[in-house]
Amino acid sequence: FVMLFRQRDLPAVNAQMSRISADAWLTTVGERLNQLLAEHAEVKAQLARLNGSDFVVLMPGLDGPQAMHLVQQIRQLLQSLRVMLASGQWCRWSFALTDYTPSSSVSGVLARLDYALMRAESSGHSEVEFAAYGDEEAGSNLAGENQWRQMLVAALAAPDHLSLVVHPMVFKGMAASAEHSEALLSLCPPGGKPLMGSLFLPVAVRAGMSADFDLRAVVLGFEWLQAHAGQRLVVRVSLPSLVETEFLPQLLGIVRLPAHQSISSRLVLEIDAHHLIAYPEEVTDFCVAMAKDGIGVGLRRLDQQPMALMRLHTLPLSYVKLGGEFSEQSQRSPGALHLLQAMTETATALGIKVYVTDVVDTVTVQLLREKGALTLQPV
């Protein structure tokens, strides 16, 4: 496998930082990446800079699940090293991944990476876009794709292959608090290591199976609610599922089962704020349908999609989430402070709770709670 990632906002970074500071930041990025790769010495991965904003990591000899573990660690590291732009937004990385064999041409590999990177940049999210061999590049890739598909199909067919990893959450404000648990889908293939959804769901999306896994997560969510009386559970739903015409009817079929109707008010389905920008009609239909059946809907990463503010009044939402990094920047950036105030005041005026999902410093906690937001309290 080979991974390409691009710093999309490098011109803006260079414009607001001195050349020495920008070079020092990029040097730090490279050093931290090399430290991460050194922790996986058996992989023999190599990091290189292709040009000003493009970097590549070569990962020879890895199968799909192994590669995705390392890829997600690289992505998480780069996200943690972002800098705040003058606009109040974090600088953006885009990520692309493809596979290759000794018979692959350099031009073919780079073309696939460019195509995947283009998809990543146009999607608005920060996930890794995967581009596999095309039909014109016959090779051993089909075996890799078949391996993934077989594992995913087997996971859907075997009840014990998929489970939820559940984390309790407590959010506190000036005079109120909110408690719920948040669930992430996990896959445990026979004889293999457990894979979190962030590792296998991108492959499921490419295979056209995201709706199957989201529906399974909802079923598992109801099973958890039945075993935990009085508690609320948040389950994530992906954009590819929302835009499938059969997904909503199938979801309603699950929600309206007699055994689920009495506990449906304790289930919250969470979507990304990017969904609202990319497919406003589909998201509106989804939110309205869920509200009619007593299911809550939450919106995460609102701070990454401020344009979604203009549509909050059209949706029956239970809450919106802001990231702790963005909230802390409000102490140093007037632009971030105004945006934070607009988000919290707009949401609270509409009766929508505002959650800040990361632990933030004491000063920021006080500011957020004064604005009506609820901040994460470690459990």
C-alpha positions as CSV (number, residue, x, y, z in Angstrom):
1,F,0.0,0.0,0.0
2,V,1.0,3.6,-0.5
3,M,-0.6,6.6,1.2
4,L,-0.6,10.2,-0.1
5,F,-1.6,13.1,2.1
6,R,-1.8,16.8,1.2
7,Q,-1.8,19.9,3.4
8,R,-4.6,21.8,1.6
9,D,-4.1,25.1,3.4
10,L,-0.3,25.4,3.1
11,P,-0.5,28.8,1.2
12,A,-2.7,30.2,4.1
13,V,-0.2,28.8,6.6
14,N,2.7,30.4,4.8
15,A,0.8,33.6,4.6
16,Q,0.2,33.9,8.4
17,M,3.5,32.4,9.6
18,S,7.1,33.4,8.9
19,R,9.0,31.1,6.6
20,I,11.1,29.9,9.5
21,S,8.0,29.1,11.6
22,A,6.2,27.3,8.7
23,D,9.3,25.2,8.0
24,A,9.7,24.4,11.7
25,W,6.1,23.2,11.8
26,L,6.5,21.0,8.8
27,T,9.8,19.6,10.2
28,T,7.9,18.7,13.4
29,V,5.3,17.0,11.4
30,G,7.9,14.9,9.6
31,E,9.8,14.1,12.8
32,R,6.6,12.9,14.5
33,L,5.6,10.8,11.6
34,N,9.0,9.2,11.5
35,Q,8.8,8.4,15.2
36,L,5.4,6.8,14.6
37,L,6.8,4.7,11.7
38,A,9.8,3.7,13.9
39,E,7.3,2.2,16.3
40,H,6.3,-0.2,13.4
41,A,9.8,-1.1,12.3
42,E,8.7,-4.5,11.0
43,V,6.6,-2.7,8.4
44,K,9.6,-1.0,6.8
45,A,7.5,2.0,5.9
46,Q,9.2,5.0,4.3
47,L,8.1,8.7,4.4
48,A,8.9,11.1,1.7
49,R,7.9,14.6,0.6
50,L,6.8,14.8,-3.0
51,N,6.5,18.6,-3.2
52,G,5.5,21.5,-1.1
53,S,2.2,20.2,0.2
54,D,2.2,16.5,-0.7
55,F,3.7,13.7,1.3
56,V,3.8,10.0,0.8
57,V,4.2,6.9,3.0
58,L,5.2,3.6,1.3
59,M,4.0,0.5,3.2
60,P,5.3,-2.6,1.4
61,G,4.0,-6.1,2.2
62,L,1.0,-5.1,4.3
63,D,-2.4,-6.7,3.9
64,G,-5.6,-4.5,4.1
65,P,-6.4,-4.6,7.8
66,Q,-2.7,-4.1,8.8
67,A,-2.4,-1.2,6.4
68,M,-5.5,0.5,7.7
69,H,-4.3,0.3,11.3
70,L,-1.2,2.2,10.4
71,V,-3.0,4.6,8.1
72,Q,-5.5,5.6,10.8
73,Q,-2.6,6.2,13.2
74,I,-1.0,8.5,10.7
75,R,-4.3,10.3,10.1
76,Q,-4.9,10.8,13.8
77,L,-1.4,12.1,14.3
78,L,-1.7,14.6,11.5
79,Q,-5.0,15.8,12.7
80,S,-3.5,16.4,16.1
81,L,-0.7,18.6,14.6
82,R,-3.0,21.0,12.7
83,V,-2.6,24.7,13.2
84,M,-5.3,27.3,13.4
85,L,-5.7,29.6,10.4
86,A,-6.5,33.3,10.6
87,S,-10.1,32.5,9.5
88,G,-10.6,30.6,12.8
89,Q,-10.6,27.2,11.0
90,W,-8.1,24.4,11.4
91,C,-5.8,23.7,8.5
92,R,-7.0,20.7,6.5
93,W,-5.3,17.4,5.5
94,S,-6.6,15.2,2.8
95,F,-5.7,11.5,2.6
96,A,-5.6,9.0,-0.2
97,L,-4.6,5.3,-0.2
98,T,-4.1,2.7,-2.9
99,D,-2.5,-0.7,-3.3
100,Y,0.1,-1.9,-5.8
101,T,2.1,-4.9,-6.9
102,P,5.6,-5.2,-8.4
103,S,3.9,-5.1,-11.9
104,S,2.2,-1.8,-11.2
105,S,3.3,1.3,-13.1
106,V,4.4,4.4,-11.2
107,S,2.1,6.5,-13.3
108,G,-0.9,4.2,-12.6
109,V,-0.3,4.3,-8.9
110,L,0.1,8.1,-8.8
111,A,-3.0,8.5,-11.0
112,R,-5.1,6.5,-8.5
113,L,-3.7,8.5,-5.6
114,D,-4.5,11.8,-7.4
115,Y,-8.1,10.5,-8.1
116,A,-8.6,9.5,-4.5
117,L,-7.2,12.7,-3.2
118,M,-9.5,14.7,-5.5
119,R,-12.5,12.7,-4.0
120,A,-11.2,13.4,-0.5
121,E,-11.0,17.1,-1.1
122,S,-14.4,17.3,-2.7
123,S,-16.1,15.2,0.0
124,G,-15.6,17.8,2.8
125,H,-14.6,15.2,5.4
126,S,-11.2,14.2,6.7
127,E,-11.4,10.4,6.2
128,V,-9.0,8.4,4.0
129,E,-10.2,7.8,0.4
130,F,-9.2,4.4,-1.0
131,A,-8.7,3.8,-4.7
132,A,-8.0,0.3,-5.8
133,Y,-6.8,-1.1,-9.1
134,G,-8.9,-0.4,-12.1
135,D,-9.9,-3.1,-14.6
136,E,-7.0,-2.0,-16.8
137,E,-4.5,-2.9,-14.2
138,A,-5.1,-6.7,-13.8
139,G,-3.1,-8.0,-10.9
140,S,-3.3,-9.5,-7.5
141,N,-5.5,-6.7,-6.1
142,L,-8.6,-8.7,-6.8
143,A,-7.5,-11.2,-4.1
144,G,-7.1,-8.3,-1.7
145,E,-10.6,-6.9,-2.5
146,N,-12.1,-10.4,-2.3
147,Q,-10.5,-10.9,1.1
148,W,-12.0,-7.7,2.4
149,R,-15.5,-8.4,1.0
150,Q,-15.5,-12.0,2.3
151,M,-14.6,-10.7,5.8
152,L,-17.4,-8.1,5.7
153,V,-20.0,-10.5,4.3
154,A,-19.0,-13.0,7.0
155,A,-19.3,-10.3,9.7
156,L,-22.9,-9.5,8.7
157,A,-23.8,-13.2,8.5
158,A,-22.4,-14.1,12.0
159,P,-24.0,-12.4,15.0
160,D,-20.9,-12.7,17.1
161,H,-18.5,-11.0,14.6
162,L,-19.9,-7.5,15.2
163,S,-20.4,-5.7,18.5
164,L,-20.6,-2.3,20.0
165,V,-17.8,-0.6,22.0
166,V,-19.8,1.6,24.4
167,H,-18.3,4.6,26.2
168,P,-20.2,6.5,29.0
169,M,-20.3,10.3,28.6
170,V,-21.2,13.1,31.1
171,F,-21.6,16.7,30.0
172,K,-22.0,19.4,32.6
173,G,-23.1,23.0,32.4
174,M,-23.8,25.9,34.8
175,A,-27.1,24.4,36.1
176,A,-27.7,21.3,34.1
177,S,-26.0,18.1,33.0
178,A,-26.5,15.4,30.4
179,E,-25.5,11.7,30.5
180,H,-25.5,9.2,27.7
181,S,-23.3,6.5,26.3
182,E,-21.8,6.5,22.8
183,A,-21.3,3.4,20.7
184,L,-18.8,2.5,18.0
185,L,-19.1,-0.6,15.8
186,S,-16.3,-3.2,16.2
187,L,-15.6,-6.2,14.0
188,C,-13.7,-9.3,15.4
189,P,-13.0,-11.8,12.6
190,P,-12.2,-15.4,13.7
191,G,-8.6,-15.7,14.8
192,G,-8.0,-12.0,14.1
193,K,-7.6,-8.7,16.0
194,P,-10.7,-6.6,16.6
195,L,-11.1,-3.8,14.1
196,M,-12.9,-0.5,15.0
197,G,-15.3,0.9,12.5
198,S,-12.9,3.6,11.4
199,L,-10.7,0.8,10.0
200,F,-13.3,-1.3,8.1
201,L,-16.2,1.0,7.4
202,P,-14.4,2.9,4.7
203,V,-14.0,-0.4,2.9
204,A,-17.6,-1.2,3.5
205,V,-18.6,2.1,1.9
206,R,-16.5,1.3,-1.2
207,A,-18.2,-2.1,-1.4
208,G,-21.7,-0.6,-1.1
209,M,-22.3,-2.2,2.3
210,S,-22.3,0.9,4.6
211,A,-26.1,0.7,5.1
212,D,-25.9,-2.9,6.1
213,F,-23.4,-2.1,8.8
214,D,-25.2,1.0,10.0
215,L,-28.5,-1.0,10.3
216,R,-26.7,-3.7,12.2
217,A,-25.3,-1.0,14.6
218,V,-28.8,0.2,15.3
219,V,-30.1,-3.3,16.0
220,L,-27.1,-3.8,18.4
221,G,-28.0,-0.4,19.9
222,F,-31.5,-1.5,20.7
223,E,-30.2,-4.7,22.2
224,W,-27.9,-2.7,24.5
225,L,-30.8,-0.4,25.5
226,Q,-32.9,-3.4,26.4
227,A,-30.1,-4.6,28.7
228,H,-29.5,-1.1,30.3
229,A,-32.8,0.3,31.6
230,G,-33.1,4.1,31.7
231,Q,-29.9,4.8,29.8
232,R,-29.5,6.7,26.5
233,L,-27.3,5.5,23.7
234,V,-25.8,7.3,20.7
235,V,-25.1,5.4,17.5
236,R,-23.5,6.9,14.4
237,V,-24.9,6.8,10.9
238,S,-22.8,7.5,7.8
239,L,-23.5,9.7,4.8
240,P,-23.4,6.9,2.2
241,S,-26.2,5.2,4.1
242,L,-28.4,8.3,4.4
243,V,-28.4,8.8,0.6
244,E,-29.4,5.2,-0.2
245,T,-33.1,5.1,-1.0
246,E,-33.7,1.9,0.8
247,F,-31.9,2.8,4.0
248,L,-34.6,5.0,5.7
249,P,-37.5,2.5,5.1
250,Q,-35.3,-0.3,6.5
251,L,-34.3,1.8,9.5
252,L,-37.9,2.6,10.2
253,G,-38.8,-1.1,10.0
254,I,-36.3,-1.7,12.8
255,V,-37.4,1.2,14.9
256,R,-41.1,0.2,14.7
257,L,-40.6,-3.4,15.9
258,P,-42.9,-3.8,18.9
259,A,-39.9,-4.7,21.1
260,H,-38.2,-1.4,20.2
261,Q,-41.0,1.1,20.4
262,S,-41.0,1.4,24.1
263,I,-37.3,2.2,24.3
264,S,-36.9,4.2,21.0
265,S,-36.9,7.5,22.9
266,R,-33.6,6.5,24.5
267,L,-31.8,6.1,21.2
268,V,-30.0,8.9,19.4
269,L,-28.6,8.6,15.9
270,E,-25.6,10.9,15.2
271,I,-24.6,12.3,11.9
272,D,-21.8,14.5,10.7
273,A,-22.4,18.2,10.1
274,H,-21.0,17.7,6.6
275,H,-24.0,15.6,5.8
276,L,-26.2,18.6,6.2
277,I,-24.2,20.7,3.8
278,A,-23.7,17.9,1.2
279,Y,-27.3,16.5,1.2
280,P,-29.6,18.9,3.0
281,E,-32.9,17.3,1.7
282,E,-31.9,13.8,2.6
283,V,-30.8,14.9,6.1
284,T,-34.0,16.8,6.6
285,D,-36.1,13.8,5.6
286,F,-34.1,11.6,7.9
287,C,-34.4,14.0,10.9
288,V,-38.1,14.5,10.5
289,A,-38.8,10.8,10.1
290,M,-36.7,10.0,13.2
291,A,-38.5,12.7,15.3
292,K,-41.9,11.2,14.3
293,D,-40.8,7.9,15.8
294,G,-39.3,9.4,18.9
295,I,-35.6,8.9,17.9
296,G,-33.2,11.7,18.7
297,V,-30.7,13.0,16.1
298,G,-27.4,14.6,17.0
299,L,-25.0,16.6,14.8
300,R,-21.3,16.3,15.4
301,R,-18.4,18.5,14.2
302,L,-20.5,21.6,13.8
303,D,-17.3,23.7,14.3
304,Q,-15.9,22.1,11.1
305,Q,-19.0,23.0,9.1
306,P,-20.1,26.5,10.2
307,M,-22.4,26.8,7.1
308,A,-24.6,24.2,8.8
309,L,-25.7,27.0,11.2
310,M,-28.0,28.4,8.6
311,R,-30.1,25.2,8.6
312,L,-30.3,24.3,12.2
313,H,-33.7,25.9,12.6
314,T,-35.1,23.5,10.0
315,L,-34.2,20.3,11.9
316,P,-35.5,18.6,15.0
317,L,-32.1,18.0,16.6
318,S,-31.3,16.8,20.1
319,Y,-27.8,18.3,20.3
320,V,-24.8,19.6,18.3
321,K,-21.2,18.9,19.2
322,L,-18.2,21.2,19.1
323,G,-14.6,20.1,19.3
324,G,-12.5,21.1,22.3
325,E,-9.6,22.4,20.2
326,F,-11.8,24.9,18.4
327,S,-13.3,26.0,21.7
328,E,-9.9,26.6,23.3
329,Q,-8.8,28.7,20.2
330,S,-11.7,31.1,21.1
331,Q,-9.4,32.5,23.9
332,R,-6.8,33.6,21.3
333,S,-8.8,34.3,18.1
334,P,-11.6,36.9,17.9
335,G,-12.9,35.1,14.8
336,A,-13.1,31.8,16.6
337,L,-14.8,33.5,19.6
338,H,-17.5,35.1,17.5
339,L,-18.1,31.8,15.7
340,L,-18.3,30.0,19.0
341,Q,-20.8,32.5,20.3
342,A,-22.9,32.2,17.2
343,M,-23.0,28.5,17.3
344,T,-23.9,28.2,21.0
345,E,-26.4,31.0,21.0
346,T,-28.1,29.8,17.8
347,A,-28.4,26.3,19.0
348,T,-29.6,27.1,22.6
349,A,-32.2,29.5,21.3
350,L,-33.6,26.7,19.2
351,G,-33.7,24.4,22.2
352,I,-30.8,22.3,21.0
353,K,-28.1,21.3,23.5
354,V,-24.5,22.2,22.8
355,Y,-21.9,19.6,23.8
356,V,-18.1,20.2,23.7
357,T,-16.6,16.8,23.2
358,D,-13.0,17.2,24.5
359,V,-11.6,18.2,27.9
360,V,-10.8,21.9,27.7
361,D,-9.0,24.3,30.1
362,T,-10.7,25.9,33.1
363,V,-11.1,29.3,31.5
364,T,-12.7,27.9,28.4
365,V,-15.0,25.7,30.5
366,Q,-16.3,28.8,32.3
367,L,-16.8,30.7,29.0
368,L,-18.6,27.8,27.4
369,R,-20.9,27.2,30.3
370,E,-21.8,30.8,30.5
371,K,-22.9,30.6,26.9
372,G,-25.1,27.6,27.6
373,A,-22.8,24.8,26.4
374,L,-22.2,21.6,28.3
375,T,-18.6,20.5,28.5
376,L,-17.3,16.9,28.8
377,Q,-16.7,15.6,32.3
378,P,-14.3,12.6,32.4
379,V,-16.0,9.5,33.7
